[in-house]
């Protein structure tokens, strides 16, 4: 995903369009790229909450509905070792 965004940025830079974007437009674009799953230009509550719920399920390794310190530590170690968050 990061490679795709970086490639898109390079293409934008070469076309000059990035120079015309404000910081707010770049932040909004990043926000919508992350949350607007159906790419309709709007972010629903479900679209907004889905990544957080997926991350919660990923971190809650014993699936008891509670994230404890051991699960957080395991998650952080996995990220430090180059893992990908869900």
Secondary structure as GFF3:
##gff-version 3
##sequence-region A 1 86
A	DSSP	alpha_helix	2	15	.	.	.	ID=ss1
A	DSSP	three_ten_helix	17	20	.	.	.	ID=ss2
A	DSSP	alpha_helix	23	35	.	.	.	ID=ss3
A	DSSP	alpha_helix	45	59	.	.	.	ID=ss4
A	DSSP	alpha_helix	69	80	.	.	.	ID=ss5
###
